Amino acid sequence: MIAAANDILVTPDHSAALAQGIRGSRLTQVMSGHNAPTEQPMAVSNHLRGLLNG
């Protein structure tokens, strides 16, 4: 999972709770608000690439 560190709609605490409920998940934070893919596209794509490349 990718959580936005400055998200006020879905707070990092909510993301952490969700990740804990998903077996095998990993939680990563990016420094952005709610729209992380638009605000930090390189950070989000780097995390996704790392996941897909193992």
PDBQT receptor file of N, H, CA, C and O in Angstrom, charges set to zero:
ATOM      1  N   MET A   1       0.828  -1.171   0.000  1.00  0.00    +0.000 N 
ATOM      2  CA  MET A   1       0.000   0.000   0.000  1.00  0.00    +0.000 C 
ATOM      3  C   MET A   1       0.875   1.237   0.000  1.00  0.00    +0.000 C 
ATOM      4  O   MET A   1       1.977   1.242   0.549  1.00  0.00    +0.000 OA
ATOM      5  N   ILE A   2       0.370   2.270  -0.617  1.00  0.00    +0.000 N 
ATOM      6  H   ILE A   2      -0.525   2.266  -1.063  1.00  0.00    +0.000 HD
ATOM      7  CA  ILE A   2       1.047   3.556  -0.601  1.00  0.00    +0.000 C 
ATOM      8  C   ILE A   2       0.135   4.540   0.126  1.00  0.00    +0.000 C 
ATOM      9  O   ILE A   2      -1.006   4.765  -0.278  1.00  0.00    +0.000 OA
ATOM     10  N   ALA A   3       0.651   5.112   1.192  1.00  0.00    +0.000 N 
ATOM     11  H   ALA A   3       1.578   4.928   1.520  1.00  0.00    +0.000 HD
ATOM     12  CA  ALA A   3      -0.108   6.081   1.977  1.00  0.00    +0.000 C 
ATOM     13  C   ALA A   3       0.478   7.469   1.760  1.00  0.00    +0.000 C 
ATOM     14  O   ALA A   3       1.690   7.630   1.615  1.00  0.00    +0.000 OA
ATOM     15  N   ALA A   4      -0.390   8.455   1.741  1.00  0.00    +0.000 N 
ATOM     16  H   ALA A   4      -1.374   8.324   1.859  1.00  0.00    +0.000 HD
ATOM     17  CA  ALA A   4       0.044   9.844   1.622  1.00  0.00    +0.000 C 
ATOM     18  C   ALA A   4       0.230  10.415   3.030  1.00  0.00    +0.000 C 
ATOM     19  O   ALA A   4      -0.711  10.451   3.823  1.00  0.00    +0.000 OA
ATOM     20  N   ALA A   5       1.433  10.854   3.327  1.00  0.00    +0.000 N 
ATOM     21  H   ALA A   5       2.198  10.825   2.683  1.00  0.00    +0.000 HD
ATOM     22  CA  ALA A   5       1.779  11.299   4.681  1.00  0.00    +0.000 C 
ATOM     23  C   ALA A   5       0.965  12.503   5.147  1.00  0.00    +0.000 C 
ATOM     24  O   ALA A   5       0.739  12.668   6.346  1.00  0.00    +0.000 OA
ATOM     25  N   ASN A   6       0.524  13.339   4.217  1.00  0.00    +0.000 N 
ATOM     26  H   ASN A   6       0.707  13.205   3.243  1.00  0.00    +0.000 HD
ATOM     27  CA  ASN A   6      -0.215  14.547   4.592  1.00  0.00    +0.000 C 
ATOM     28  C   ASN A   6      -1.684  14.494   4.198  1.00  0.00    +0.000 C 
ATOM     29  O   ASN A   6      -2.335  15.530   4.065  1.00  0.00    +0.000 OA
ATOM     30  N   ASP A   7      -2.199  13.297   4.015  1.00  0.00    +0.000 N 
ATOM     31  H   ASP A   7      -1.671  12.455   4.123  1.00  0.00    +0.000 HD
ATOM     32  CA  ASP A   7      -3.594  13.117   3.618  1.00  0.00    +0.000 C 
ATOM     33  C   ASP A   7      -4.504  13.392   4.809  1.00  0.00    +0.000 C 
ATOM     34  O   ASP A   7      -4.346  12.782   5.866  1.00  0.00    +0.000 OA
ATOM     35  N   ILE A   8      -5.453  14.305   4.643  1.00  0.00    +0.000 N 
ATOM     36  H   ILE A   8      -5.581  14.800   3.784  1.00  0.00    +0.000 HD
ATOM     37  CA  ILE A   8      -6.388  14.593   5.732  1.00  0.00    +0.000 C 
ATOM     38  C   ILE A   8      -7.712  13.851   5.550  1.00  0.00    +0.000 C 
ATOM     39  O   ILE A   8      -8.541  13.830   6.461  1.00  0.00    +0.000 OA
ATOM     40  N   LEU A   9      -7.916  13.242   4.379  1.00  0.00    +0.000 N 
ATOM     41  H   LEU A   9      -7.243  13.259   3.640  1.00  0.00    +0.000 HD
ATOM     42  CA  LEU A   9      -9.132  12.464   4.140  1.00  0.00    +0.000 C 
ATOM     43  C   LEU A   9      -8.963  11.013   4.571  1.00  0.00    +0.000 C 
ATOM     44  O   LEU A   9      -9.820  10.456   5.258  1.00  0.00    +0.000 OA
ATOM     45  N   VAL A  10      -7.863  10.412   4.167  1.00  0.00    +0.000 N 
ATOM     46  H   VAL A  10      -7.167  10.864   3.609  1.00  0.00    +0.000 HD
ATOM     47  CA  VAL A  10      -7.512   9.057   4.592  1.00  0.00    +0.000 C 
ATOM     48  C   VAL A  10      -6.158   9.188   5.289  1.00  0.00    +0.000 C 
ATOM     49  O   VAL A  10      -5.109   9.171   4.646  1.00  0.00    +0.000 OA
ATOM     50  N   THR A  11      -6.204   9.316   6.586  1.00  0.00    +0.000 N 
ATOM     51  H   THR A  11      -7.057   9.330   7.108  1.00  0.00    +0.000 HD
ATOM     52  CA  THR A  11      -4.995   9.616   7.351  1.00  0.00    +0.000 C 
ATOM     53  C   THR A  11      -4.017   8.438   7.339  1.00  0.00    +0.000 C 
ATOM     54  O   THR A  11      -4.422   7.298   7.113  1.00  0.00    +0.000 OA
ATOM     55  N   PRO A  12      -2.741   8.710   7.580  1.00  0.00    +0.000 N 
ATOM     56  CA  PRO A  12      -1.764   7.623   7.647  1.00  0.00    +0.000 C 
ATOM     57  C   PRO A  12      -2.150   6.542   8.663  1.00  0.00    +0.000 C 
ATOM     58  O   PRO A  12      -1.848   5.366   8.456  1.00  0.00    +0.000 OA
ATOM     59  N   ASP A  13      -2.810   6.929   9.750  1.00  0.00    +0.000 N 
ATOM     60  H   ASP A  13      -3.055   7.883   9.918  1.00  0.00    +0.000 HD
ATOM     61  CA  ASP A  13      -3.264   5.923  10.724  1.00  0.00    +0.000 C 
ATOM     62  C   ASP A  13      -4.290   4.983  10.108  1.00  0.00    +0.000 C 
ATOM     63  O   ASP A  13      -4.270   3.780  10.369  1.00  0.00    +0.000 OA
ATOM     64  N   HIS A  14      -5.181   5.524   9.296  1.00  0.00    +0.000 N 
ATOM     65  H   HIS A  14      -5.198   6.502   9.085  1.00  0.00    +0.000 HD
ATOM     66  CA  HIS A  14      -6.175   4.677   8.623  1.00  0.00    +0.000 C 
ATOM     67  C   HIS A  14      -5.496   3.736   7.631  1.00  0.00    +0.000 C 
ATOM     68  O   HIS A  14      -5.858   2.564   7.528  1.00  0.00    +0.000 OA
ATOM     69  N   SER A  15      -4.516   4.253   6.909  1.00  0.00    +0.000 N 
ATOM     70  H   SER A  15      -4.221   5.205   6.993  1.00  0.00    +0.000 HD
ATOM     71  CA  SER A  15      -3.786   3.411   5.959  1.00  0.00    +0.000 C 
ATOM     72  C   SER A  15      -3.036   2.298   6.677  1.00  0.00    +0.000 C 
ATOM     73  O   SER A  15      -2.996   1.162   6.203  1.00  0.00    +0.000 OA
ATOM     74  N   ALA A  16      -2.447   2.621   7.813  1.00  0.00    +0.000 N 
ATOM     75  H   ALA A  16      -2.479   3.543   8.198  1.00  0.00    +0.000 HD
ATOM     76  CA  ALA A  16      -1.723   1.608   8.591  1.00  0.00    +0.000 C 
ATOM     77  C   ALA A  16      -2.677   0.526   9.084  1.00  0.00    +0.000 C 
ATOM     78  O   ALA A  16      -2.345  -0.658   9.042  1.00  0.00    +0.000 OA
ATOM     79  N   ALA A  17      -3.852   0.919   9.546  1.00  0.00    +0.000 N 
ATOM     80  H   ALA A  17      -4.122   1.881   9.580  1.00  0.00    +0.000 HD
ATOM     81  CA  ALA A  17      -4.837  -0.061  10.020  1.00  0.00    +0.000 C 
ATOM     82  C   ALA A  17      -5.287  -0.958   8.868  1.00  0.00    +0.000 C 
ATOM     83  O   ALA A  17      -5.443  -2.166   9.051  1.00  0.00    +0.000 OA
ATOM     84  N   LEU A  18      -5.494  -0.384   7.696  1.00  0.00    +0.000 N 
ATOM     85  H   LEU A  18      -5.368   0.597   7.548  1.00  0.00    +0.000 HD
ATOM     86  CA  LEU A  18      -5.890  -1.173   6.535  1.00  0.00    +0.000 C 
ATOM     87  C   LEU A  18      -4.790  -2.156   6.152  1.00  0.00    +0.000 C 
ATOM     88  O   LEU A  18      -5.065  -3.325   5.881  1.00  0.00    +0.000 OA
ATOM     89  N   ALA A  19      -3.552  -1.686   6.130  1.00  0.00    +0.000 N 
ATOM     90  H   ALA A  19      -3.329  -0.736   6.350  1.00  0.00    +0.000 HD
ATOM     91  CA  ALA A  19      -2.428  -2.558   5.782  1.00  0.00    +0.000 C 
ATOM     92  C   ALA A  19      -2.297  -3.717   6.764  1.00  0.00    +0.000 C 
ATOM     93  O   ALA A  19      -1.979  -4.837   6.364  1.00  0.00    +0.000 OA
ATOM     94  N   GLN A  20      -2.539  -3.458   8.028  1.00  0.00    +0.000 N 
ATOM     95  H   GLN A  20      -2.797  -2.548   8.353  1.00  0.00    +0.000 HD
ATOM     96  CA  GLN A  20      -2.457  -4.529   9.024  1.00  0.00    +0.000 C 
ATOM     97  C   GLN A  20      -3.511  -5.597   8.787  1.00  0.00    +0.000 C 
ATOM     98  O   GLN A  20      -3.319  -6.757   9.151  1.00  0.00    +0.000 OA
ATOM     99  N   GLY A  21      -4.623  -5.209   8.179  1.00  0.00    +0.000 N 
ATOM    100  H   GLY A  21      -4.779  -4.266   7.883  1.00  0.00    +0.000 HD
ATOM    101  CA  GLY A  21      -5.705  -6.149   7.920  1.00  0.00    +0.000 C 
ATOM    102  C   GLY A  21      -5.547  -6.934   6.632  1.00  0.00    +0.000 C 
ATOM    103  O   GLY A  21      -6.338  -7.836   6.357  1.00  0.00    +0.000 OA
ATOM    104  N   ILE A  22      -4.539  -6.605   5.839  1.00  0.00    +0.000 N 
ATOM    105  H   ILE A  22      -3.896  -5.872   6.062  1.00  0.00    +0.000 HD
ATOM    106  CA  ILE A  22      -4.310  -7.296   4.568  1.00  0.00    +0.000 C 
ATOM    107  C   ILE A  22      -3.046  -8.137   4.702  1.00  0.00    +0.000 C 
ATOM    108  O   ILE A  22      -1.937  -7.605   4.767  1.00  0.00    +0.000 OA
ATOM    109  N   ARG A  23      -3.221  -9.428   4.742  1.00  0.00    +0.000 N 
ATOM    110  H   ARG A  23      -4.122  -9.860   4.689  1.00  0.00    +0.000 HD
ATOM    111  CA  ARG A  23      -2.097 -10.337   4.917  1.00  0.00    +0.000 C 
ATOM    112  C   ARG A  23      -1.057 -10.147   3.816  1.00  0.00    +0.000 C 
ATOM    113  O   ARG A  23      -1.399 -10.125   2.634  1.00  0.00    +0.000 OA
ATOM    114  N   GLY A  24       0.189 -10.011   4.195  1.00  0.00    +0.000 N 
ATOM    115  H   GLY A  24       0.467 -10.029   5.155  1.00  0.00    +0.000 HD
ATOM    116  CA  GLY A  24       1.280  -9.882   3.243  1.00  0.00    +0.000 C 
ATOM    117  C   GLY A  24       1.466  -8.488   2.666  1.00  0.00    +0.000 C 
ATOM    118  O   GLY A  24       2.329  -8.281   1.813  1.00  0.00    +0.000 OA
ATOM    119  N   SER A  25       0.674  -7.540   3.117  1.00  0.00    +0.000 N 
ATOM    120  H   SER A  25      -0.026  -7.709   3.810  1.00  0.00    +0.000 HD
ATOM    121  CA  SER A  25       0.814  -6.189   2.559  1.00  0.00    +0.000 C 
ATOM    122  C   SER A  25       2.029  -5.479   3.145  1.00  0.00    +0.000 C 
ATOM    123  O   SER A  25       2.521  -5.820   4.221  1.00  0.00    +0.000 OA
ATOM    124  N   ARG A  26       2.490  -4.490   2.407  1.00  0.00    +0.000 N 
ATOM    125  H   ARG A  26       2.091  -4.213   1.533  1.00  0.00    +0.000 HD
ATOM    126  CA  ARG A  26       3.565  -3.613   2.870  1.00  0.00    +0.000 C 
ATOM    127  C   ARG A  26       3.073  -2.189   2.721  1.00  0.00    +0.000 C 
ATOM    128  O   ARG A  26       2.417  -1.853   1.735  1.00  0.00    +0.000 OA
ATOM    129  N   LEU A  27       3.385  -1.357   3.690  1.00  0.00    +0.000 N 
ATOM    130  H   LEU A  27       3.919  -1.630   4.491  1.00  0.00    +0.000 HD
ATOM    131  CA  LEU A  27       2.938   0.034   3.685  1.00  0.00    +0.000 C 
ATOM    132  C   LEU A  27       4.128   0.948   3.448  1.00  0.00    +0.000 C 
ATOM    133  O   LEU A  27       5.155   0.842   4.119  1.00  0.00    +0.000 OA
ATOM    134  N   THR A  28       3.975   1.839   2.492  1.00  0.00    +0.000 N 
ATOM    135  H   THR A  28       3.140   1.925   1.947  1.00  0.00    +0.000 HD
ATOM    136  CA  THR A  28       4.969   2.842   2.177  1.00  0.00    +0.000 C 
ATOM    137  C   THR A  28       4.291   4.197   2.186  1.00  0.00    +0.000 C 
ATOM    138  O   THR A  28       3.143   4.318   1.757  1.00  0.00    +0.000 OA
ATOM    139  N   GLN A  29       4.983   5.217   2.667  1.00  0.00    +0.000 N 
ATOM    140  H   GLN A  29       5.915   5.119   3.015  1.00  0.00    +0.000 HD
ATOM    141  CA  GLN A  29       4.418   6.564   2.661  1.00  0.00    +0.000 C 
ATOM    142  C   GLN A  29       5.153   7.451   1.676  1.00  0.00    +0.000 C 
ATOM    143  O   GLN A  29       6.368   7.351   1.507  1.00  0.00    +0.000 OA
ATOM    144  N   VAL A  30       4.393   8.320   1.031  1.00  0.00    +0.000 N 
ATOM    145  H   VAL A  30       3.406   8.401   1.169  1.00  0.00    +0.000 HD
ATOM    146  CA  VAL A  30       4.969   9.361   0.195  1.00  0.00    +0.000 C 
ATOM    147  C   VAL A  30       4.555  10.706   0.785  1.00  0.00    +0.000 C 
ATOM    148  O   VAL A  30       3.505  10.819   1.418  1.00  0.00    +0.000 OA
ATOM    149  N   MET A  31       5.378  11.710   0.576  1.00  0.00    +0.000 N 
ATOM    150  H   MET A  31       6.231  11.619   0.062  1.00  0.00    +0.000 HD
ATOM    151  CA  MET A  31       5.106  13.041   1.112  1.00  0.00    +0.000 C 
ATOM    152  C   MET A  31       4.163  13.779   0.173  1.00  0.00    +0.000 C 
ATOM    153  O   MET A  31       4.594  14.487  -0.737  1.00  0.00    +0.000 OA
ATOM    154  N   SER A  32       2.867  13.598   0.411  1.00  0.00    +0.000 N 
ATOM    155  H   SER A  32       2.517  13.022   1.150  1.00  0.00    +0.000 HD
ATOM    156  CA  SER A  32       1.862  14.254  -0.415  1.00  0.00    +0.000 C 
ATOM    157  C   SER A  32       0.562  14.334   0.346  1.00  0.00    +0.000 C 
ATOM    158  O   SER A  32       0.435  13.834   1.463  1.00  0.00    +0.000 OA
ATOM    159  N   GLY A  33      -0.401  14.977  -0.286  1.00  0.00    +0.000 N 
ATOM    160  H   GLY A  33      -0.298  15.384  -1.194  1.00  0.00    +0.000 HD
ATOM    161  CA  GLY A  33      -1.755  15.013   0.233  1.00  0.00    +0.000 C 
ATOM    162  C   GLY A  33      -2.535  13.829  -0.330  1.00  0.00    +0.000 C 
ATOM    163  O   GLY A  33      -1.954  12.800  -0.675  1.00  0.00    +0.000 OA
ATOM    164  N   HIS A  34      -3.854  13.984  -0.419  1.00  0.00    +0.000 N 
ATOM    165  H   HIS A  34      -4.326  14.820  -0.138  1.00  0.00    +0.000 HD
ATOM    166  CA  HIS A  34      -4.740  12.884  -0.788  1.00  0.00    +0.000 C 
ATOM    167  C   HIS A  34      -4.487  12.340  -2.195  1.00  0.00    +0.000 C 
ATOM    168  O   HIS A  34      -4.708  11.154  -2.437  1.00  0.00    +0.000 OA
ATOM    169  N   ASN A  35      -4.037  13.168  -3.111  1.00  0.00    +0.000 N 
ATOM    170  H   ASN A  35      -3.858  14.132  -2.914  1.00  0.00    +0.000 HD
ATOM    171  CA  ASN A  35      -3.872  12.737  -4.497  1.00  0.00    +0.000 C 
ATOM    172  C   ASN A  35      -2.405  12.421  -4.806  1.00  0.00    +0.000 C 
ATOM    173  O   ASN A  35      -1.784  13.072  -5.646  1.00  0.00    +0.000 OA
ATOM    174  N   ALA A  36      -1.875  11.439  -4.133  1.00  0.00    +0.000 N 
ATOM    175  H   ALA A  36      -2.379  10.910  -3.450  1.00  0.00    +0.000 HD
ATOM    176  CA  ALA A  36      -0.448  11.106  -4.244  1.00  0.00    +0.000 C 
ATOM    177  C   ALA A  36       0.020  10.848  -5.675  1.00  0.00    +0.000 C 
ATOM    178  O   ALA A  36       1.092  11.335  -6.033  1.00  0.00    +0.000 OA
ATOM    179  N   PRO A  37      -0.710  10.114  -6.517  1.00  0.00    +0.000 N 
ATOM    180  CA  PRO A  37      -0.208   9.873  -7.869  1.00  0.00    +0.000 C 
ATOM    181  C   PRO A  37      -0.011  11.152  -8.690  1.00  0.00    +0.000 C 
ATOM    182  O   PRO A  37       0.865  11.208  -9.553  1.00  0.00    +0.000 OA
ATOM    183  N   THR A  38      -0.816  12.166  -8.423  1.00  0.00    +0.000 N 
ATOM    184  H   THR A  38      -1.527  12.121  -7.722  1.00  0.00    +0.000 HD
ATOM    185  CA  THR A  38      -0.674  13.434  -9.135  1.00  0.00    +0.000 C 
ATOM    186  C   THR A  38       0.362  14.331  -8.478  1.00  0.00    +0.000 C 
ATOM    187  O   THR A  38       1.125  15.009  -9.165  1.00  0.00    +0.000 OA
ATOM    188  N   GLU A  39       0.393  14.338  -7.143  1.00  0.00    +0.000 N 
ATOM    189  H   GLU A  39      -0.227  13.787  -6.584  1.00  0.00    +0.000 HD
ATOM    190  CA  GLU A  39       1.299  15.217  -6.410  1.00  0.00    +0.000 C 
ATOM    191  C   GLU A  39       2.740  14.711  -6.400  1.00  0.00    +0.000 C 
ATOM    192  O   GLU A  39       3.678  15.508  -6.433  1.00  0.00    +0.000 OA
ATOM    193  N   GLN A  40       2.915  13.416  -6.357  1.00  0.00    +0.000 N 
ATOM    194  H   GLN A  40       2.153  12.769  -6.330  1.00  0.00    +0.000 HD
ATOM    195  CA  GLN A  40       4.254  12.805  -6.307  1.00  0.00    +0.000 C 
ATOM    196  C   GLN A  40       4.328  11.623  -7.274  1.00  0.00    +0.000 C 
ATOM    197  O   GLN A  40       4.534  10.489  -6.842  1.00  0.00    +0.000 OA
ATOM    198  N   PRO A  41       4.163  11.870  -8.576  1.00  0.00    +0.000 N 
ATOM    199  CA  PRO A  41       4.107  10.746  -9.530  1.00  0.00    +0.000 C 
ATOM    200  C   PRO A  41       5.370   9.892  -9.560  1.00  0.00    +0.000 C 
ATOM    201  O   PRO A  41       5.280   8.674  -9.715  1.00  0.00    +0.000 OA
ATOM    202  N   MET A  42       6.531  10.496  -9.417  1.00  0.00    +0.000 N 
ATOM    203  H   MET A  42       6.604  11.486  -9.291  1.00  0.00    +0.000 HD
ATOM    204  CA  MET A  42       7.762   9.704  -9.459  1.00  0.00    +0.000 C 
ATOM    205  C   MET A  42       7.883   8.804  -8.225  1.00  0.00    +0.000 C 
ATOM    206  O   MET A  42       8.285   7.646  -8.343  1.00  0.00    +0.000 OA
ATOM    207  N   ALA A  43       7.544   9.318  -7.061  1.00  0.00    +0.000 N 
ATOM    208  H   ALA A  43       7.218  10.258  -6.965  1.00  0.00    +0.000 HD
ATOM    209  CA  ALA A  43       7.624   8.513  -5.839  1.00  0.00    +0.000 C 
ATOM    210  C   ALA A  43       6.665   7.334  -5.917  1.00  0.00    +0.000 C 
ATOM    211  O   ALA A  43       7.028   6.210  -5.569  1.00  0.00    +0.000 OA
ATOM    212  N   VAL A  44       5.439   7.586  -6.372  1.00  0.00    +0.000 N 
ATOM    213  H   VAL A  44       5.144   8.499  -6.654  1.00  0.00    +0.000 HD
ATOM    214  CA  VAL A  44       4.450   6.511  -6.481  1.00  0.00    +0.000 C 
ATOM    215  C   VAL A  44       4.900   5.489  -7.524  1.00  0.00    +0.000 C 
ATOM    216  O   VAL A  44       4.844   4.285  -7.274  1.00  0.00    +0.000 OA
ATOM    217  N   SER A  45       5.344   5.959  -8.692  1.00  0.00    +0.000 N 
ATOM    218  H   SER A  45       5.389   6.937  -8.896  1.00  0.00    +0.000 HD
ATOM    219  CA  SER A  45       5.759   5.012  -9.735  1.00  0.00    +0.000 C 
ATOM    220  C   SER A  45       6.999   4.221  -9.317  1.00  0.00    +0.000 C 
ATOM    221  O   SER A  45       7.122   3.047  -9.669  1.00  0.00    +0.000 OA
ATOM    222  N   ASN A  46       7.910   4.833  -8.584  1.00  0.00    +0.000 N 
ATOM    223  H   ASN A  46       7.810   5.786  -8.298  1.00  0.00    +0.000 HD
ATOM    224  CA  ASN A  46       9.091   4.096  -8.090  1.00  0.00    +0.000 C 
ATOM    225  C   ASN A  46       8.684   2.992  -7.139  1.00  0.00    +0.000 C 
ATOM    226  O   ASN A  46       9.230   1.891  -7.202  1.00  0.00    +0.000 OA
ATOM    227  N   HIS A  47       7.735   3.265  -6.258  1.00  0.00    +0.000 N 
ATOM    228  H   HIS A  47       7.291   4.159  -6.206  1.00  0.00    +0.000 HD
ATOM    229  CA  HIS A  47       7.265   2.226  -5.325  1.00  0.00    +0.000 C 
ATOM    230  C   HIS A  47       6.565   1.098  -6.088  1.00  0.00    +0.000 C 
ATOM    231  O   HIS A  47       6.764  -0.076  -5.778  1.00  0.00    +0.000 OA
ATOM    232  N   LEU A  48       5.757   1.447  -7.071  1.00  0.00    +0.000 N 
ATOM    233  H   LEU A  48       5.595   2.401  -7.323  1.00  0.00    +0.000 HD
ATOM    234  CA  LEU A  48       5.063   0.429  -7.854  1.00  0.00    +0.000 C 
ATOM    235  C   LEU A  48       6.044  -0.410  -8.678  1.00  0.00    +0.000 C 
ATOM    236  O   LEU A  48       5.894  -1.628  -8.774  1.00  0.00    +0.000 OA
ATOM    237  N   ARG A  49       7.041   0.240  -9.268  1.00  0.00    +0.000 N 
ATOM    238  H   ARG A  49       7.163   1.229  -9.190  1.00  0.00    +0.000 HD
ATOM    239  CA  ARG A  49       8.054  -0.485 -10.020  1.00  0.00    +0.000 C 
ATOM    240  C   ARG A  49       8.812  -1.458  -9.120  1.00  0.00    +0.000 C 
ATOM    241  O   ARG A  49       9.087  -2.594  -9.506  1.00  0.00    +0.000 OA
ATOM    242  N   GLY A  50       9.144  -0.994  -7.914  1.00  0.00    +0.000 N 
ATOM    243  H   GLY A  50       8.921  -0.071  -7.600  1.00  0.00    +0.000 HD
ATOM    244  CA  GLY A  50       9.839  -1.867  -6.974  1.00  0.00    +0.000 C 
ATOM    245  C   GLY A  50       9.014  -3.077  -6.607  1.00  0.00    +0.000 C 
ATOM    246  O   GLY A  50       9.548  -4.177  -6.466  1.00  0.00    +0.000 OA
ATOM    247  N   LEU A  51       7.725  -2.886  -6.451  1.00  0.00    +0.000 N 
ATOM    248  H   LEU A  51       7.292  -1.992  -6.565  1.00  0.00    +0.000 HD
ATOM    249  CA  LEU A  51       6.834  -3.996  -6.128  1.00  0.00    +0.000 C 
ATOM    250  C   LEU A  51       6.751  -4.980  -7.303  1.00  0.00    +0.000 C 
ATOM    251  O   LEU A  51       6.822  -6.193  -7.109  1.00  0.00    +0.000 OA
ATOM    252  N   LEU A  52       6.602  -4.455  -8.502  1.00  0.00    +0.000 N 
ATOM    253  H   LEU A  52       6.545  -3.469  -8.659  1.00  0.00    +0.000 HD
ATOM    254  CA  LEU A  52       6.466  -5.322  -9.665  1.00  0.00    +0.000 C 
ATOM    255  C   LEU A  52       7.760  -6.025 -10.030  1.00  0.00    +0.000 C 
ATOM    256  O   LEU A  52       7.736  -7.134 -10.564  1.00  0.00    +0.000 OA
ATOM    257  N   ASN A  53       8.884  -5.394  -9.748  1.00  0.00    +0.000 N 
ATOM    258  H   ASN A  53       8.904  -4.493  -9.314  1.00  0.00    +0.000 HD
ATOM    259  CA  ASN A  53      10.177  -6.001 -10.072  1.00  0.00    +0.000 C 
ATOM    260  C   ASN A  53      10.702  -6.924  -8.973  1.00  0.00    +0.000 C 
ATOM    261  O   ASN A  53      11.731  -7.580  -9.131  1.00  0.00    +0.000 OA
ATOM    262  N   GLY A  54       9.979  -6.959  -7.871  1.00  0.00    +0.000 N 
ATOM    263  H   GLY A  54       9.143  -6.425  -7.743  1.00  0.00    +0.000 HD
ATOM    264  CA  GLY A  54      10.358  -7.848  -6.781  1.00  0.00    +0.000 C 
ATOM    265  C   GLY A  54      11.383  -7.241  -5.916  1.00  0.00    +0.000 C 
ATOM    266  O   GLY A  54      11.817  -7.861  -4.945  1.00  0.00    +0.000 OA
TER     267      GLY A  54
